[in-house]
Amino acid sequence: MTLLEVKDLAVSFPTADGVVKAVRGVSFSVDAGRTLGIVGESGSGKTVLTQTLLGLTPGGDISGQAIFDGANLLTMTEDQMRNIRGAQIAVIFQDPLTSLHPLYKVGWQIEEMIRAHDRKVSRKEATERAIDLLNKVGIPQASQRVNDYPHQFSGGMRQRAMIAMALSLSPKLIIADEPTTALDATVQAQILDLLLRLQHEFDTALIMITHDLGVVADIADEVMVMYAGRAVEKASKHDIFYQPHHPYTKGLLESIPNSSAVTDRLKPISGQPPSLIRLPSGCAFHPRCTYVMDRCLDEVPELVAVGSAGAHRSACFLPVSAIGLGGDTEELRKKAVSEDRHAASAEVAEKIAAAPESEGSAIA
Ligand code: SF4
């Protein structure tokens, strides 16, 4: 059952330097109990997208729809939104120290979250629920640690406490924004395991925002790859990893360690993400794309179905059959490029080839 359906969401911010087009017509849906991974480099619009759903982008020009459980989040008043945040949609941020107040005990902060949404819950009941939640997320000796301050918790424990807080009101949807980026690999794996286990236990939907395809591989059911404020590829986790179509997705796969891409060494994606004020013409990825063709310079590719399964969509002019990482697919790409590369795009391709590898961006 669809829990959240976002249609043609656009968010821009007027600034002294021009209009920042942070999100440009993004559509997606999330079903109850499923996980959507949203992947992209910094500045791809993934955080603005989800903050907009929670009414956390004041000053932004917003259009589109975000139907959550039958109601449009984008037209709610601040009072209506306050009832949604935490109770229906919870957020886990990258750095728990910026979310946990340093002067209040961890348990007290969870209790306040519970009591802010239901004043009938007594302090004693709220404490019992806080201990139970800390137990559930694996905090040892929870009945004592409930009285600790955030600085007495390790980084992994603070992130667990944030997850406990997110779960405290049994939300239908959790948005986790780079929740494991600040943690070492072992703790990251534990936190992802925990999120998966609790998601199944509570049948919660999860949106996982990350720049790390390794995290997506661990946890996502569906994946949306974002670039310059747009969705450039959407597919099941399997198709993203084994049948990618968009050159940006391919670049992401080749720039992470232990990817399935057939490559001897990591290959950074040439160049850097574009300014969201002055976007490149045509396909916004063209100044970095080794497959750039003439039409890419001035036509904007739509997100269309590729391959045989309609659920796999990509915004790229390469043939729809050019999916995957093998040699045959590479031949299809090269053939398409040779047919539609003339002086203008050849010049762009030369610049990309001549760019120093060290100036590229590796996502790992
Ligand atoms: Fe590359 Fe052109 Fe596809 Fe854009 S549309 S990703 S520039 S091949």
Boltz pocket constraint, residues with backbone or C-beta under 6 A from the ligand:
constraints:
  - pocket:
      binder: B
      contacts: [[A, 246], [A, 247], [A, 248], [A, 283], [A, 284], [A, 285], [A, 286], [A, 289], [A, 290], [A, 291], [A, 292], [A, 293], [A, 296], [A, 301], [A, 315], [A, 316], [A, 317], [A, 318]]
      max_distance: 6.0
